Amino acid sequence: MTSNTNNLPPQRMRDYRIEAELRDSPDLHKLAQVFIGMAQARAANEHRAHTAPQNPPAVDDADHDVES
């Protein structure tokens, strides 16, 4: 989305209307699952970033003899 100097949404979105309905009992279990999923995804990304070798060694197949 491009930024406007007057912070108006694009023309196609200017007539959208957002409505929210208050529920008697919020679905806290589903909300907790969303937050847990976000935390697990973030942890997995950080783990991959820290465990991946920065410069993996290059393997040159020409230097190795293969027996058949």
CHARMM internal coordinates of N, CA and C (Angstrom, degrees):
IC EDIT
DIST 1 N 1 CA 1.4286
DIST 1 CA 1 C 1.5177
ANGL 1 N 1 CA 1 C 108.17
DIST 1 C 2 N 1.2949
ANGL 1 CA 1 C 2 N 117.46
DIHE 1 N 1 CA 1 C 2 N 134.05
DIST 2 N 2 CA 1.4511
ANGL 1 C 2 N 2 CA 121.41
DIHE 1 CA 1 C 2 N 2 CA -180.00
DIST 2 CA 2 C 1.5162
ANGL 2 N 2 CA 2 C 109.38
DIHE 1 C 2 N 2 CA 2 C -81.83
DIST 2 C 3 N 1.3147
ANGL 2 CA 2 C 3 N 116.16
DIHE 2 N 2 CA 2 C 3 N 148.75
DIST 3 N 3 CA 1.4593
ANGL 2 C 3 N 3 CA 119.23
DIHE 2 CA 2 C 3 N 3 CA 179.85
DIST 3 CA 3 C 1.5194
ANGL 3 N 3 CA 3 C 109.68
DIHE 2 C 3 N 3 CA 3 C -89.30
DIST 3 C 4 N 1.2972
ANGL 3 CA 3 C 4 N 114.87
DIHE 3 N 3 CA 3 C 4 N 136.59
DIST 4 N 4 CA 1.4570
ANGL 3 C 4 N 4 CA 121.57
DIHE 3 CA 3 C 4 N 4 CA 177.30
DIST 4 CA 4 C 1.5164
ANGL 4 N 4 CA 4 C 108.73
DIHE 3 C 4 N 4 CA 4 C -104.69
DIST 4 C 5 N 1.3147
ANGL 4 CA 4 C 5 N 116.18
DIHE 4 N 4 CA 4 C 5 N 154.09
DIST 5 N 5 CA 1.4584
ANGL 4 C 5 N 5 CA 119.23
DIHE 4 CA 4 C 5 N 5 CA 177.89
DIST 5 CA 5 C 1.5209
ANGL 5 N 5 CA 5 C 110.98
DIHE 4 C 5 N 5 CA 5 C -72.10
DIST 5 C 6 N 1.3384
ANGL 5 CA 5 C 6 N 118.09
DIHE 5 N 5 CA 5 C 6 N -25.27
DIST 6 N 6 CA 1.4577
ANGL 5 C 6 N 6 CA 120.65
DIHE 5 CA 5 C 6 N 6 CA -179.15
DIST 6 CA 6 C 1.5316
ANGL 6 N 6 CA 6 C 112.26
DIHE 5 C 6 N 6 CA 6 C -100.39
DIST 6 C 7 N 1.3279
ANGL 6 CA 6 C 7 N 118.68
DIHE 6 N 6 CA 6 C 7 N 6.47
DIST 7 N 7 CA 1.4671
ANGL 6 C 7 N 7 CA 124.75
DIHE 6 CA 6 C 7 N 7 CA 175.94
DIST 7 CA 7 C 1.5220
ANGL 7 N 7 CA 7 C 114.02
DIHE 6 C 7 N 7 CA 7 C 57.59
DIST 7 C 8 N 1.3029
ANGL 7 CA 7 C 8 N 118.84
DIHE 7 N 7 CA 7 C 8 N 29.53
DIST 8 N 8 CA 1.4554
ANGL 7 C 8 N 8 CA 122.03
DIHE 7 CA 7 C 8 N 8 CA 175.20
DIST 8 CA 8 C 1.5219
ANGL 8 N 8 CA 8 C 109.33
DIHE 7 C 8 N 8 CA 8 C -87.24
DIST 8 C 9 N 1.3337
ANGL 8 CA 8 C 9 N 116.64
DIHE 8 N 8 CA 8 C 9 N 144.04
DIST 9 N 9 CA 1.4685
ANGL 8 C 9 N 9 CA 118.48
DIHE 8 CA 8 C 9 N 9 CA 175.63
DIST 9 CA 9 C 1.5190
ANGL 9 N 9 CA 9 C 110.15
DIHE 8 C 9 N 9 CA 9 C -69.50
DIST 9 C 10 N 1.3275
ANGL 9 CA 9 C 10 N 117.58
DIHE 9 N 9 CA 9 C 10 N 166.20
DIST 10 N 10 CA 1.4652
ANGL 9 C 10 N 10 CA 120.12
DIHE 9 CA 9 C 10 N 10 CA 177.69
DIST 10 CA 10 C 1.5289
ANGL 10 N 10 CA 10 C 110.70
DIHE 9 C 10 N 10 CA 10 C -57.52
DIST 10 C 11 N 1.3069
ANGL 10 CA 10 C 11 N 116.38
DIHE 10 N 10 CA 10 C 11 N 156.31
DIST 11 N 11 CA 1.4636
ANGL 10 C 11 N 11 CA 122.01
DIHE 10 CA 10 C 11 N 11 CA -176.43
DIST 11 CA 11 C 1.5261
ANGL 11 N 11 CA 11 C 111.66
DIHE 10 C 11 N 11 CA 11 C -55.15
DIST 11 C 12 N 1.3381
ANGL 11 CA 11 C 12 N 117.66
DIHE 11 N 11 CA 11 C 12 N -38.71
DIST 12 N 12 CA 1.4612
ANGL 11 C 12 N 12 CA 120.25
DIHE 11 CA 11 C 12 N 12 CA -177.14
DIST 12 CA 12 C 1.5231
ANGL 12 N 12 CA 12 C 112.44
DIHE 11 C 12 N 12 CA 12 C -66.94
DIST 12 C 13 N 1.3327
ANGL 12 CA 12 C 13 N 117.66
DIHE 12 N 12 CA 12 C 13 N -16.96
DIST 13 N 13 CA 1.4589
ANGL 12 C 13 N 13 CA 121.26
DIHE 12 CA 12 C 13 N 13 CA -177.86
DIST 13 CA 13 C 1.5257
ANGL 13 N 13 CA 13 C 113.36
DIHE 12 C 13 N 13 CA 13 C -105.90
DIST 13 C 14 N 1.2910
ANGL 13 CA 13 C 14 N 118.44
DIHE 13 N 13 CA 13 C 14 N -1.75
DIST 14 N 14 CA 1.4609
ANGL 13 C 14 N 14 CA 119.63
DIHE 13 CA 13 C 14 N 14 CA -173.23
DIST 14 CA 14 C 1.5171
ANGL 14 N 14 CA 14 C 113.67
DIHE 13 C 14 N 14 CA 14 C -72.40
DIST 14 C 15 N 1.3197
ANGL 14 CA 14 C 15 N 118.13
DIHE 14 N 14 CA 14 C 15 N -18.04
DIST 15 N 15 CA 1.4581
ANGL 14 C 15 N 15 CA 118.93
DIHE 14 CA 14 C 15 N 15 CA 179.08
DIST 15 CA 15 C 1.5315
ANGL 15 N 15 CA 15 C 112.03
DIHE 14 C 15 N 15 CA 15 C -103.12
DIST 15 C 16 N 1.3325
ANGL 15 CA 15 C 16 N 118.16
DIHE 15 N 15 CA 15 C 16 N 10.50
DIST 16 N 16 CA 1.4597
ANGL 15 C 16 N 16 CA 121.11
DIHE 15 CA 15 C 16 N 16 CA 176.81
DIST 16 CA 16 C 1.5258
ANGL 16 N 16 CA 16 C 109.34
DIHE 15 C 16 N 16 CA 16 C -72.63
DIST 16 C 17 N 1.3168
ANGL 16 CA 16 C 17 N 115.27
DIHE 16 N 16 CA 16 C 17 N 148.82
DIST 17 N 17 CA 1.4525
ANGL 16 C 17 N 17 CA 120.43
DIHE 16 CA 16 C 17 N 17 CA 178.60
DIST 17 CA 17 C 1.5234
ANGL 17 N 17 CA 17 C 108.04
DIHE 16 C 17 N 17 CA 17 C -129.98
DIST 17 C 18 N 1.2965
ANGL 17 CA 17 C 18 N 116.84
DIHE 17 N 17 CA 17 C 18 N 131.16
DIST 18 N 18 CA 1.4588
ANGL 17 C 18 N 18 CA 121.94
DIHE 17 CA 17 C 18 N 18 CA -179.76
DIST 18 CA 18 C 1.5205
ANGL 18 N 18 CA 18 C 108.04
DIHE 17 C 18 N 18 CA 18 C -104.59
DIST 18 C 19 N 1.3126
ANGL 18 CA 18 C 19 N 115.55
DIHE 18 N 18 CA 18 C 19 N 128.45
DIST 19 N 19 CA 1.4570
ANGL 18 C 19 N 19 CA 120.84
DIHE 18 CA 18 C 19 N 19 CA 178.55
DIST 19 CA 19 C 1.5176
ANGL 19 N 19 CA 19 C 108.89
DIHE 18 C 19 N 19 CA 19 C -124.36
DIST 19 C 20 N 1.3060
ANGL 19 CA 19 C 20 N 115.84
DIHE 19 N 19 CA 19 C 20 N 143.31
DIST 20 N 20 CA 1.4565
ANGL 19 C 20 N 20 CA 121.40
DIHE 19 CA 19 C 20 N 20 CA 176.04
DIST 20 CA 20 C 1.5219
ANGL 20 N 20 CA 20 C 108.26
DIHE 19 C 20 N 20 CA 20 C -129.74
DIST 20 C 21 N 1.3066
ANGL 20 CA 20 C 21 N 114.89
DIHE 20 N 20 CA 20 C 21 N 140.42
DIST 21 N 21 CA 1.4557
ANGL 20 C 21 N 21 CA 119.85
DIHE 20 CA 20 C 21 N 21 CA 178.42
DIST 21 CA 21 C 1.5178
ANGL 21 N 21 CA 21 C 108.68
DIHE 20 C 21 N 21 CA 21 C -115.57
DIST 21 C 22 N 1.3196
ANGL 21 CA 21 C 22 N 115.75
DIHE 21 N 21 CA 21 C 22 N 132.45
DIST 22 N 22 CA 1.4528
ANGL 21 C 22 N 22 CA 121.23
DIHE 21 CA 21 C 22 N 22 CA 177.98
DIST 22 CA 22 C 1.5229
ANGL 22 N 22 CA 22 C 109.01
DIHE 21 C 22 N 22 CA 22 C -73.69
DIST 22 C 23 N 1.3072
ANGL 22 CA 22 C 23 N 116.61
DIHE 22 N 22 CA 22 C 23 N 130.52
DIST 23 N 23 CA 1.4599
ANGL 22 C 23 N 23 CA 121.05
DIHE 22 CA 22 C 23 N 23 CA 179.15
DIST 23 CA 23 C 1.5259
ANGL 23 N 23 CA 23 C 109.08
DIHE 22 C 23 N 23 CA 23 C -98.79
DIST 23 C 24 N 1.3180
ANGL 23 CA 23 C 24 N 115.36
DIHE 23 N 23 CA 23 C 24 N 152.19
DIST 24 N 24 CA 1.4621
ANGL 23 C 24 N 24 CA 119.56
DIHE 23 CA 23 C 24 N 24 CA 176.89
DIST 24 CA 24 C 1.5224
ANGL 24 N 24 CA 24 C 110.97
DIHE 23 C 24 N 24 CA 24 C -65.72
DIST 24 C 25 N 1.3267
ANGL 24 CA 24 C 25 N 116.16
DIHE 24 N 24 CA 24 C 25 N -42.19
DIST 25 N 25 CA 1.4625
ANGL 24 C 25 N 25 CA 119.69
DIHE 24 CA 24 C 25 N 25 CA 179.38
DIST 25 CA 25 C 1.5251
ANGL 25 N 25 CA 25 C 108.51
DIHE 24 C 25 N 25 CA 25 C -130.49
DIST 25 C 26 N 1.3194
ANGL 25 CA 25 C 26 N 116.77
DIHE 25 N 25 CA 25 C 26 N 112.59
DIST 26 N 26 CA 1.4677
ANGL 25 C 26 N 26 CA 118.77
DIHE 25 CA 25 C 26 N 26 CA 178.72
DIST 26 CA 26 C 1.5250
ANGL 26 N 26 CA 26 C 110.23
DIHE 25 C 26 N 26 CA 26 C -66.79
DIST 26 C 27 N 1.3083
ANGL 26 CA 26 C 27 N 116.15
DIHE 26 N 26 CA 26 C 27 N 150.27
DIST 27 N 27 CA 1.4571
ANGL 26 C 27 N 27 CA 121.44
DIHE 26 CA 26 C 27 N 27 CA -179.18
DIST 27 CA 27 C 1.5307
ANGL 27 N 27 CA 27 C 108.47
DIHE 26 C 27 N 27 CA 27 C -86.21
DIST 27 C 28 N 1.3195
ANGL 27 CA 27 C 28 N 115.13
DIHE 27 N 27 CA 27 C 28 N 78.56
DIST 28 N 28 CA 1.4630
ANGL 27 C 28 N 28 CA 120.45
DIHE 27 CA 27 C 28 N 28 CA -176.33
DIST 28 CA 28 C 1.5259
ANGL 28 N 28 CA 28 C 111.90
DIHE 27 C 28 N 28 CA 28 C -68.83
DIST 28 C 29 N 1.3181
ANGL 28 CA 28 C 29 N 117.16
DIHE 28 N 28 CA 28 C 29 N -30.11
DIST 29 N 29 CA 1.4641
ANGL 28 C 29 N 29 CA 119.93
DIHE 28 CA 28 C 29 N 29 CA 178.84
DIST 29 CA 29 C 1.5256
ANGL 29 N 29 CA 29 C 110.39
DIHE 28 C 29 N 29 CA 29 C -63.86
DIST 29 C 30 N 1.3190
ANGL 29 CA 29 C 30 N 116.67
DIHE 29 N 29 CA 29 C 30 N -44.67
DIST 30 N 30 CA 1.4637
ANGL 29 C 30 N 30 CA 120.24
DIHE 29 CA 29 C 30 N 30 CA 179.33
DIST 30 CA 30 C 1.5284
ANGL 30 N 30 CA 30 C 110.62
DIHE 29 C 30 N 30 CA 30 C -66.32
DIST 30 C 31 N 1.3296
ANGL 30 CA 30 C 31 N 116.90
DIHE 30 N 30 CA 30 C 31 N -40.40
DIST 31 N 31 CA 1.4609
ANGL 30 C 31 N 31 CA 120.52
DIHE 30 CA 30 C 31 N 31 CA 177.78
DIST 31 CA 31 C 1.5268
ANGL 31 N 31 CA 31 C 110.63
DIHE 30 C 31 N 31 CA 31 C -62.08
DIST 31 C 32 N 1.3208
ANGL 31 CA 31 C 32 N 116.45
DIHE 31 N 31 CA 31 C 32 N -42.42
DIST 32 N 32 CA 1.4632
ANGL 31 C 32 N 32 CA 120.15
DIHE 31 CA 31 C 32 N 32 CA 177.98
DIST 32 CA 32 C 1.5222
ANGL 32 N 32 CA 32 C 110.84
DIHE 31 C 32 N 32 CA 32 C -62.49
DIST 32 C 33 N 1.3335
ANGL 32 CA 32 C 33 N 117.39
DIHE 32 N 32 CA 32 C 33 N -39.89
DIST 33 N 33 CA 1.4622
ANGL 32 C 33 N 33 CA 120.67
DIHE 32 CA 32 C 33 N 33 CA 178.10
DIST 33 CA 33 C 1.5226
ANGL 33 N 33 CA 33 C 111.21
DIHE 32 C 33 N 33 CA 33 C -62.34
DIST 33 C 34 N 1.3239
ANGL 33 CA 33 C 34 N 117.08
DIHE 33 N 33 CA 33 C 34 N -38.11
DIST 34 N 34 CA 1.4681
ANGL 33 C 34 N 34 CA 120.65
DIHE 33 CA 33 C 34 N 34 CA 178.71
DIST 34 CA 34 C 1.5250
ANGL 34 N 34 CA 34 C 110.02
DIHE 33 C 34 N 34 CA 34 C -63.48
DIST 34 C 35 N 1.3397
ANGL 34 CA 34 C 35 N 116.95
DIHE 34 N 34 CA 34 C 35 N -47.53
DIST 35 N 35 CA 1.4615
ANGL 34 C 35 N 35 CA 119.88
DIHE 34 CA 34 C 35 N 35 CA -179.55
DIST 35 CA 35 C 1.5234
ANGL 35 N 35 CA 35 C 111.87
DIHE 34 C 35 N 35 CA 35 C -65.54
DIST 35 C 36 N 1.3198
ANGL 35 CA 35 C 36 N 117.28
DIHE 35 N 35 CA 35 C 36 N -39.14
DIST 36 N 36 CA 1.4655
ANGL 35 C 36 N 36 CA 120.33
DIHE 35 CA 35 C 36 N 36 CA 178.00
DIST 36 CA 36 C 1.5178
ANGL 36 N 36 CA 36 C 110.25
DIHE 35 C 36 N 36 CA 36 C -64.74
DIST 36 C 37 N 1.3199
ANGL 36 CA 36 C 37 N 117.70
DIHE 36 N 36 CA 36 C 37 N -41.87
DIST 37 N 37 CA 1.4621
ANGL 36 C 37 N 37 CA 121.23
DIHE 36 CA 36 C 37 N 37 CA 177.68
DIST 37 CA 37 C 1.5176
ANGL 37 N 37 CA 37 C 112.00
DIHE 36 C 37 N 37 CA 37 C -62.33
DIST 37 C 38 N 1.3362
ANGL 37 CA 37 C 38 N 116.26
DIHE 37 N 37 CA 37 C 38 N -40.83
DIST 38 N 38 CA 1.4695
ANGL 37 C 38 N 38 CA 119.82
DIHE 37 CA 37 C 38 N 38 CA 178.20
DIST 38 CA 38 C 1.5262
ANGL 38 N 38 CA 38 C 110.47
DIHE 37 C 38 N 38 CA 38 C -64.49
DIST 38 C 39 N 1.3309
ANGL 38 CA 38 C 39 N 116.73
DIHE 38 N 38 CA 38 C 39 N -42.46
DIST 39 N 39 CA 1.4650
ANGL 38 C 39 N 39 CA 120.42
DIHE 38 CA 38 C 39 N 39 CA -179.88
DIST 39 CA 39 C 1.5251
ANGL 39 N 39 CA 39 C 110.95
DIHE 38 C 39 N 39 CA 39 C -65.82
DIST 39 C 40 N 1.3297
ANGL 39 CA 39 C 40 N 117.44
DIHE 39 N 39 CA 39 C 40 N -40.59
DIST 40 N 40 CA 1.4638
ANGL 39 C 40 N 40 CA 120.25
DIHE 39 CA 39 C 40 N 40 CA 179.02
DIST 40 CA 40 C 1.5225
ANGL 40 N 40 CA 40 C 111.19
DIHE 39 C 40 N 40 CA 40 C -65.99
DIST 40 C 41 N 1.3194
ANGL 40 CA 40 C 41 N 117.44
DIHE 40 N 40 CA 40 C 41 N -39.72
DIST 41 N 41 CA 1.4646
ANGL 40 C 41 N 41 CA 120.51
DIHE 40 CA 40 C 41 N 41 CA 178.93
DIST 41 CA 41 C 1.5217
ANGL 41 N 41 CA 41 C 110.57
DIHE 40 C 41 N 41 CA 41 C -65.20
DIST 41 C 42 N 1.3279
ANGL 41 CA 41 C 42 N 116.61
DIHE 41 N 41 CA 41 C 42 N -42.11
DIST 42 N 42 CA 1.4652
ANGL 41 C 42 N 42 CA 119.98
DIHE 41 CA 41 C 42 N 42 CA 178.96
DIST 42 CA 42 C 1.5251
ANGL 42 N 42 CA 42 C 110.64
DIHE 41 C 42 N 42 CA 42 C -64.40
DIST 42 C 43 N 1.3246
ANGL 42 CA 42 C 43 N 116.63
DIHE 42 N 42 CA 42 C 43 N -43.14
DIST 43 N 43 CA 1.4640
ANGL 42 C 43 N 43 CA 120.17
DIHE 42 CA 42 C 43 N 43 CA 179.57
DIST 43 CA 43 C 1.5228
ANGL 43 N 43 CA 43 C 111.02
DIHE 42 C 43 N 43 CA 43 C -63.98
DIST 43 C 44 N 1.3313
ANGL 43 CA 43 C 44 N 117.11
DIHE 43 N 43 CA 43 C 44 N -40.40
DIST 44 N 44 CA 1.4658
ANGL 43 C 44 N 44 CA 120.27
DIHE 43 CA 43 C 44 N 44 CA 179.19
DIST 44 CA 44 C 1.5255
ANGL 44 N 44 CA 44 C 110.76
DIHE 43 C 44 N 44 CA 44 C -64.71
DIST 44 C 45 N 1.3258
ANGL 44 CA 44 C 45 N 117.32
DIHE 44 N 44 CA 44 C 45 N -41.03
DIST 45 N 45 CA 1.4699
ANGL 44 C 45 N 45 CA 120.47
DIHE 44 CA 44 C 45 N 45 CA 178.43
DIST 45 CA 45 C 1.5186
ANGL 45 N 45 CA 45 C 111.13
DIHE 44 C 45 N 45 CA 45 C -64.46
DIST 45 C 46 N 1.3332
ANGL 45 CA 45 C 46 N 117.11
DIHE 45 N 45 CA 45 C 46 N -43.27
DIST 46 N 46 CA 1.4642
ANGL 45 C 46 N 46 CA 119.96
DIHE 45 CA 45 C 46 N 46 CA 178.65
DIST 46 CA 46 C 1.5233
ANGL 46 N 46 CA 46 C 110.84
DIHE 45 C 46 N 46 CA 46 C -65.58
DIST 46 C 47 N 1.3282
ANGL 46 CA 46 C 47 N 116.64
DIHE 46 N 46 CA 46 C 47 N -38.95
DIST 47 N 47 CA 1.4651
ANGL 46 C 47 N 47 CA 120.22
DIHE 46 CA 46 C 47 N 47 CA 179.24
DIST 47 CA 47 C 1.5259
ANGL 47 N 47 CA 47 C 110.65
DIHE 46 C 47 N 47 CA 47 C -62.99
DIST 47 C 48 N 1.3423
ANGL 47 CA 47 C 48 N 116.48
DIHE 47 N 47 CA 47 C 48 N -44.39
DIST 48 N 48 CA 1.4695
ANGL 47 C 48 N 48 CA 120.14
DIHE 47 CA 47 C 48 N 48 CA 178.44
DIST 48 CA 48 C 1.5266
ANGL 48 N 48 CA 48 C 110.87
DIHE 47 C 48 N 48 CA 48 C -63.53
DIST 48 C 49 N 1.3179
ANGL 48 CA 48 C 49 N 117.13
DIHE 48 N 48 CA 48 C 49 N -38.41
DIST 49 N 49 CA 1.4622
ANGL 48 C 49 N 49 CA 120.37
DIHE 48 CA 48 C 49 N 49 CA -178.61
DIST 49 CA 49 C 1.5295
ANGL 49 N 49 CA 49 C 111.32
DIHE 48 C 49 N 49 CA 49 C -67.23
DIST 49 C 50 N 1.3333
ANGL 49 CA 49 C 50 N 116.99
DIHE 49 N 49 CA 49 C 50 N -34.67
DIST 50 N 50 CA 1.4625
ANGL 49 C 50 N 50 CA 119.99
DIHE 49 CA 49 C 50 N 50 CA -177.17
DIST 50 CA 50 C 1.5169
ANGL 50 N 50 CA 50 C 113.13
DIHE 49 C 50 N 50 CA 50 C -87.37
DIST 50 C 51 N 1.3296
ANGL 50 CA 50 C 51 N 117.89
DIHE 50 N 50 CA 50 C 51 N -23.60
DIST 51 N 51 CA 1.4625
ANGL 50 C 51 N 51 CA 119.24
DIHE 50 CA 50 C 51 N 51 CA -177.87
DIST 51 CA 51 C 1.5207
ANGL 51 N 51 CA 51 C 112.85
DIHE 50 C 51 N 51 CA 51 C -96.82
DIST 51 C 52 N 1.3194
ANGL 51 CA 51 C 52 N 117.80
DIHE 51 N 51 CA 51 C 52 N -16.15
DIST 52 N 52 CA 1.4652
ANGL 51 C 52 N 52 CA 120.45
DIHE 51 CA 51 C 52 N 52 CA 179.32
DIST 52 CA 52 C 1.5254
ANGL 52 N 52 CA 52 C 108.97
DIHE 51 C 52 N 52 CA 52 C -73.38
DIST 52 C 53 N 1.3309
ANGL 52 CA 52 C 53 N 117.10
DIHE 52 N 52 CA 52 C 53 N 134.40
DIST 53 N 53 CA 1.4683
ANGL 52 C 53 N 53 CA 118.78
DIHE 52 CA 52 C 53 N 53 CA 177.80
DIST 53 CA 53 C 1.5276
ANGL 53 N 53 CA 53 C 110.56
DIHE 52 C 53 N 53 CA 53 C -64.58
DIST 53 C 54 N 1.3172
ANGL 53 CA 53 C 54 N 115.39
DIHE 53 N 53 CA 53 C 54 N 139.35
DIST 54 N 54 CA 1.4595
ANGL 53 C 54 N 54 CA 120.44
DIHE 53 CA 53 C 54 N 54 CA -178.65
DIST 54 CA 54 C 1.5205
ANGL 54 N 54 CA 54 C 111.39
DIHE 53 C 54 N 54 CA 54 C -67.73
DIST 54 C 55 N 1.3231
ANGL 54 CA 54 C 55 N 116.88
DIHE 54 N 54 CA 54 C 55 N -45.82
DIST 55 N 55 CA 1.4612
ANGL 54 C 55 N 55 CA 122.29
DIHE 54 CA 54 C 55 N 55 CA 178.29
DIST 55 CA 55 C 1.5212
ANGL 55 N 55 CA 55 C 107.87
DIHE 54 C 55 N 55 CA 55 C -129.26
DIST 55 C 56 N 1.3268
ANGL 55 CA 55 C 56 N 117.60
DIHE 55 N 55 CA 55 C 56 N 90.56
DIST 56 N 56 CA 1.4651
ANGL 55 C 56 N 56 CA 118.40
DIHE 55 CA 55 C 56 N 56 CA -178.79
DIST 56 CA 56 C 1.5230
ANGL 56 N 56 CA 56 C 110.58
DIHE 55 C 56 N 56 CA 56 C -62.34
DIST 56 C 57 N 1.3338
ANGL 56 CA 56 C 57 N 116.91
DIHE 56 N 56 CA 56 C 57 N 142.76
DIST 57 N 57 CA 1.4688
ANGL 56 C 57 N 57 CA 119.38
DIHE 56 CA 56 C 57 N 57 CA -179.47
DIST 57 CA 57 C 1.5270
ANGL 57 N 57 CA 57 C 110.61
DIHE 56 C 57 N 57 CA 57 C -64.77
DIST 57 C 58 N 1.3057
ANGL 57 CA 57 C 58 N 114.33
DIHE 57 N 57 CA 57 C 58 N 139.37
DIST 58 N 58 CA 1.4656
ANGL 57 C 58 N 58 CA 119.89
DIHE 57 CA 57 C 58 N 58 CA 179.27
DIST 58 CA 58 C 1.5207
ANGL 58 N 58 CA 58 C 108.57
DIHE 57 C 58 N 58 CA 58 C -79.30
DIST 58 C 59 N 1.3024
ANGL 58 CA 58 C 59 N 116.40
DIHE 58 N 58 CA 58 C 59 N 137.55
DIST 59 N 59 CA 1.4634
ANGL 58 C 59 N 59 CA 121.62
DIHE 58 CA 58 C 59 N 59 CA 178.62
DIST 59 CA 59 C 1.5154
ANGL 59 N 59 CA 59 C 107.42
DIHE 58 C 59 N 59 CA 59 C -108.49
DIST 59 C 60 N 1.3283
ANGL 59 CA 59 C 60 N 115.36
DIHE 59 N 59 CA 59 C 60 N 122.33
DIST 60 N 60 CA 1.4533
ANGL 59 C 60 N 60 CA 120.51
DIHE 59 CA 59 C 60 N 60 CA 179.36
DIST 60 CA 60 C 1.5218
ANGL 60 N 60 CA 60 C 107.45
DIHE 59 C 60 N 60 CA 60 C -107.82
DIST 60 C 61 N 1.3196
ANGL 60 CA 60 C 61 N 117.02
DIHE 60 N 60 CA 60 C 61 N 109.69
DIST 61 N 61 CA 1.4589
ANGL 60 C 61 N 61 CA 121.56
DIHE 60 CA 60 C 61 N 61 CA -177.44
DIST 61 CA 61 C 1.5262
ANGL 61 N 61 CA 61 C 112.50
DIHE 60 C 61 N 61 CA 61 C -68.28
DIST 61 C 62 N 1.3117
ANGL 61 CA 61 C 62 N 119.10
DIHE 61 N 61 CA 61 C 62 N -19.08
DIST 62 N 62 CA 1.4609
ANGL 61 C 62 N 62 CA 121.67
DIHE 61 CA 61 C 62 N 62 CA -177.98
DIST 62 CA 62 C 1.5242
ANGL 62 N 62 CA 62 C 111.21
DIHE 61 C 62 N 62 CA 62 C -70.71
DIST 62 C 63 N 1.3415
ANGL 62 CA 62 C 63 N 117.81
DIHE 62 N 62 CA 62 C 63 N -23.67
DIST 63 N 63 CA 1.4545
ANGL 62 C 63 N 63 CA 121.15
DIHE 62 CA 62 C 63 N 63 CA -178.23
DIST 63 CA 63 C 1.5255
ANGL 63 N 63 CA 63 C 112.76
DIHE 62 C 63 N 63 CA 63 C -82.99
DIST 63 C 64 N 1.3141
ANGL 63 CA 63 C 64 N 117.82
DIHE 63 N 63 CA 63 C 64 N -10.11
DIST 64 N 64 CA 1.4555
ANGL 63 C 64 N 64 CA 120.98
DIHE 63 CA 63 C 64 N 64 CA -174.98
DIST 64 CA 64 C 1.5219
ANGL 64 N 64 CA 64 C 109.93
DIHE 63 C 64 N 64 CA 64 C -113.02
DIST 64 C 65 N 1.3416
ANGL 64 CA 64 C 65 N 115.05
DIHE 64 N 64 CA 64 C 65 N 134.18
DIST 65 N 65 CA 1.4596
ANGL 64 C 65 N 65 CA 120.04
DIHE 64 CA 64 C 65 N 65 CA 175.93
DIST 65 CA 65 C 1.5223
ANGL 65 N 65 CA 65 C 108.48
DIHE 64 C 65 N 65 CA 65 C -86.71
DIST 65 C 66 N 1.2976
ANGL 65 CA 65 C 66 N 115.72
DIHE 65 N 65 CA 65 C 66 N 136.47
DIST 66 N 66 CA 1.4591
ANGL 65 C 66 N 66 CA 120.86
DIHE 65 CA 65 C 66 N 66 CA 179.05
DIST 66 CA 66 C 1.5171
ANGL 66 N 66 CA 66 C 107.91
DIHE 65 C 66 N 66 CA 66 C -111.27
DIST 66 C 67 N 1.3274
ANGL 66 CA 66 C 67 N 115.25
DIHE 66 N 66 CA 66 C 67 N 124.90
DIST 67 N 67 CA 1.4599
ANGL 66 C 67 N 67 CA 119.78
DIHE 66 CA 66 C 67 N 67 CA 178.14
DIST 67 CA 67 C 1.5159
ANGL 67 N 67 CA 67 C 108.71
DIHE 66 C 67 N 67 CA 67 C -91.80
DIST 67 C 68 N 1.3307
ANGL 67 CA 67 C 68 N 115.39
DIHE 67 N 67 CA 67 C 68 N 141.01
DIST 68 N 68 CA 1.4629
ANGL 67 C 68 N 68 CA 118.30
DIHE 67 CA 67 C 68 N 68 CA 177.96
DIST 68 CA 68 C 1.4953
ANGL 68 N 68 CA 68 C 111.33
DIHE 67 C 68 N 68 CA 68 C -121.84
END
COOR INIT
IC SEED 1 N 1 CA 1 C
IC BUILD
